[in-house]
Amino acid sequence: MPFARHILIAACLGLLSCSIIETTYDVTVGTLKLGYTVTKFAGKTVYQVGRFTYTVVLAPLSWPLTNDDIETIDGLPPKEAIRQGRVKASPYVVKGRRYVPMSVAEAQTYRETGVASWYGYETYHQEGGHMTANGEAFDPRGLNAAHKYLPLPTFVRVVNLENHREIIVRVNDRGPFVEGRIIDVSAGAAKKLGFYNQGTARVLVEAVELEG
């Protein structure tokens, strides 16, 4: 049986003000398990998870972040934390609010229902590329996503509850920082899930444990 897990995250700005975020997600007994393969070549890592393929490329540190509102990660400037590999489940600050991700163990049994949106349109026509919060090259056409609390990276199954389409996405970024939304998927993922034109959809998101 799932049980609700509540996190209170307090971020104090200076000595006078303090903001609190209350977040609820479900941790359930049991995990979706899928086989996978990994291939590395020419600076790329390619994951094959079920029928889905993910190509991972590290971004140059000169590239801007997809979310430039991230102020610090693990107490460091974002790119310094990325350079040191201190990102996976590290706390981070966005617009003065501190977010504390789940542990890897908690994430293994994560399951939540809520509203999904998609992001990345603004990167289509810009020169160069953009970097996700864990230092990867952002691919708006790929099957990737942003989440506020999952460790980076994490694979999750996303089911559009309005049309029952489902895919596996790789969470490698932070967001969405809009009230009432639980996950931001790439434009490519939104098209496969069938909500690209409408912008949002009610979804089920659950962790995928990779077995290889």
C-alpha positions as CSV (number, residue, x, y, z in Angstrom):
1,M,0.0,0.0,0.0
2,P,1.4,3.4,-0.9
3,F,2.0,5.9,1.9
4,A,2.3,9.7,1.7
5,R,5.7,11.1,2.3
6,H,5.7,14.8,3.3
7,I,8.8,16.9,3.2
8,L,9.1,20.4,4.6
9,I,11.9,22.3,3.1
10,A,12.8,25.6,4.7
11,A,15.0,28.2,3.1
12,C,16.0,31.3,5.1
13,L,17.1,34.3,3.2
14,G,19.5,36.4,5.2
15,L,18.4,36.6,8.9
16,L,14.9,38.1,8.5
17,S,12.9,36.0,6.0
18,C,12.2,32.4,5.6
19,S,10.2,30.5,3.0
20,I,8.7,27.0,3.4
21,I,7.8,24.5,0.7
22,E,5.5,21.5,1.6
23,T,5.8,18.7,-0.9
24,T,3.9,15.4,-1.0
25,Y,4.9,12.4,-3.0
26,D,4.1,8.7,-2.7
27,V,6.7,6.0,-1.9
28,T,5.2,2.5,-2.7
29,V,6.2,-1.0,-2.1
30,G,7.3,-2.5,-5.3
31,T,9.2,-1.1,-8.3
32,L,8.8,-1.4,-12.1
33,K,11.8,-3.3,-13.4
34,L,13.2,-3.3,-16.9
35,G,16.2,-4.7,-18.6
36,Y,18.7,-2.4,-20.3
37,T,21.9,-2.2,-22.2
38,V,24.6,0.5,-22.3
39,T,26.9,1.3,-25.2
40,K,29.7,3.9,-25.1
41,F,31.3,5.4,-28.2
42,A,32.7,8.7,-29.6
43,G,31.9,10.6,-26.4
44,K,28.3,9.4,-26.2
45,T,26.6,6.9,-23.9
46,V,23.6,5.2,-25.4
47,Y,21.0,3.5,-23.1
48,Q,18.5,1.0,-24.5
49,V,15.7,0.6,-22.0
50,G,13.0,-1.7,-23.4
51,R,11.9,-0.2,-26.7
52,F,13.3,3.3,-25.9
53,T,16.8,4.7,-26.7
54,Y,18.6,7.5,-24.9
55,T,21.7,9.2,-26.1
56,V,23.7,11.0,-23.4
57,V,26.3,13.6,-24.2
58,L,28.1,15.8,-21.6
59,A,27.7,19.5,-22.4
60,P,30.5,22.0,-22.5
61,L,30.6,24.0,-19.2
62,S,30.4,27.1,-21.4
63,W,26.8,26.3,-22.3
64,P,24.0,28.0,-20.3
65,L,21.7,26.0,-18.1
66,T,18.2,25.2,-19.3
67,N,17.0,26.7,-16.0
68,D,19.1,29.8,-15.1
69,D,17.1,30.3,-11.9
70,I,19.2,27.7,-10.2
71,E,21.4,29.7,-7.8
72,T,23.4,27.0,-6.1
73,I,23.8,23.2,-6.0
74,D,25.2,21.7,-2.8
75,G,26.2,25.2,-1.7
76,L,28.3,25.8,-4.9
77,P,27.7,27.7,-8.1
78,P,25.8,25.3,-10.3
79,K,28.6,24.7,-12.9
80,E,31.2,24.2,-10.2
81,A,28.9,21.5,-8.5
82,I,28.5,19.9,-12.0
83,R,32.3,20.0,-12.6
84,Q,32.9,18.3,-9.2
85,G,30.1,15.7,-9.7
86,R,28.1,16.9,-6.7
87,V,24.7,17.0,-8.3
88,K,22.9,13.6,-8.1
89,A,20.8,14.1,-4.9
90,S,22.3,17.4,-3.6
91,P,20.2,20.2,-2.2
92,Y,19.8,23.2,-4.5
93,V,18.4,26.7,-4.4
94,V,16.0,28.3,-6.9
95,K,14.9,31.9,-6.3
96,G,15.8,31.8,-2.7
97,R,14.1,28.5,-2.0
98,R,16.0,25.4,-1.0
99,Y,15.0,22.0,-2.4
100,V,16.2,18.7,-1.0
101,P,15.9,15.7,-3.4
102,M,15.0,12.2,-2.4
103,S,17.6,9.7,-1.6
104,V,18.4,7.1,-4.2
105,A,16.7,4.5,-2.0
106,E,13.5,6.6,-1.7
107,A,13.5,7.2,-5.4
108,Q,13.5,3.5,-6.3
109,T,9.9,3.2,-5.1
110,Y,8.6,6.7,-6.1
111,R,5.1,6.9,-7.6
112,E,3.0,10.0,-8.0
113,T,0.0,11.3,-9.9
114,G,-0.2,14.9,-11.0
115,V,0.1,17.4,-13.8
116,A,2.9,17.2,-16.4
117,S,4.0,20.1,-18.7
118,W,6.7,20.2,-21.3
119,Y,9.7,22.6,-21.7
120,G,12.5,23.4,-24.1
121,Y,10.7,25.2,-26.9
122,E,12.9,28.3,-26.3
123,T,16.1,26.4,-27.0
124,Y,15.1,25.3,-30.6
125,H,16.2,28.5,-32.4
126,Q,19.0,29.6,-30.1
127,E,22.6,29.2,-31.2
128,G,24.7,26.6,-29.4
129,G,23.2,24.2,-26.8
130,H,21.9,24.1,-23.3
131,M,23.1,22.2,-20.2
132,T,20.8,20.3,-17.9
133,A,21.2,20.5,-14.1
134,N,23.5,17.4,-14.1
135,G,25.7,18.6,-16.9
136,E,24.3,16.8,-19.9
137,A,23.5,18.4,-23.3
138,F,19.7,19.1,-23.4
139,D,17.9,17.5,-26.2
140,P,14.4,18.9,-26.7
141,R,13.6,16.1,-29.1
142,G,14.8,13.3,-26.8
143,L,13.0,11.4,-24.1
144,N,14.1,13.4,-21.1
145,A,12.5,15.3,-18.2
146,A,12.9,17.6,-15.3
147,H,11.8,16.8,-11.7
148,K,12.3,18.8,-8.5
149,Y,13.1,15.9,-6.2
150,L,14.3,12.8,-8.0
151,P,18.1,12.1,-8.1
152,L,19.8,12.9,-11.4
153,P,19.6,10.8,-13.5
154,T,16.6,8.6,-12.8
155,F,14.4,6.7,-15.3
156,V,10.7,6.9,-14.8
157,R,7.6,5.7,-16.6
158,V,5.1,8.4,-17.5
159,V,1.5,7.5,-18.3
160,N,-0.8,10.1,-19.8
161,L,-4.0,9.3,-17.8
162,E,-6.1,11.1,-20.4
163,N,-5.2,8.9,-23.4
164,H,-3.3,6.0,-21.8
165,R,-0.1,6.6,-23.8
166,E,3.0,5.8,-21.9
167,I,6.8,6.1,-22.3
168,I,10.0,5.9,-20.2
169,V,11.9,9.2,-19.8
170,R,15.3,9.9,-18.3
171,V,15.1,12.6,-15.6
172,N,18.3,14.7,-16.0
173,D,17.2,18.3,-15.1
174,R,15.4,20.3,-12.4
175,G,11.9,21.7,-12.5
176,P,9.1,22.5,-13.1
177,F,8.9,25.4,-10.6
178,V,5.3,26.1,-11.3
179,E,2.7,25.4,-8.6
180,G,0.7,22.2,-9.2
181,R,3.1,20.5,-11.7
182,I,5.1,17.5,-10.8
183,I,7.2,16.9,-14.0
184,D,8.4,18.8,-17.1
185,V,9.1,16.5,-20.1
186,S,10.9,17.5,-23.3
187,A,8.9,18.5,-26.4
188,G,9.8,15.1,-27.9
189,A,8.4,13.3,-24.9
190,A,5.2,15.4,-24.9
191,K,4.6,14.6,-28.5
192,K,4.8,10.8,-27.8
193,L,2.5,11.2,-24.8
194,G,0.0,13.2,-26.9
195,F,-0.2,16.5,-25.0
196,Y,2.3,18.7,-27.0
197,N,-0.4,20.9,-28.4
198,Q,-2.4,21.3,-25.2
199,G,0.7,21.9,-23.1
200,T,-0.2,19.9,-19.9
201,A,-1.8,16.6,-19.0
202,R,-2.6,14.6,-15.9
203,V,-0.1,11.8,-15.6
204,L,1.2,8.9,-13.5
205,V,4.9,9.0,-12.8
206,E,6.7,5.9,-11.4
207,A,10.3,5.0,-10.9
208,V,11.9,2.4,-13.1
209,E,14.6,0.1,-11.7
210,L,17.1,-1.0,-14.4
211,E,18.2,-4.6,-14.5
212,G,21.1,-5.6,-16.7
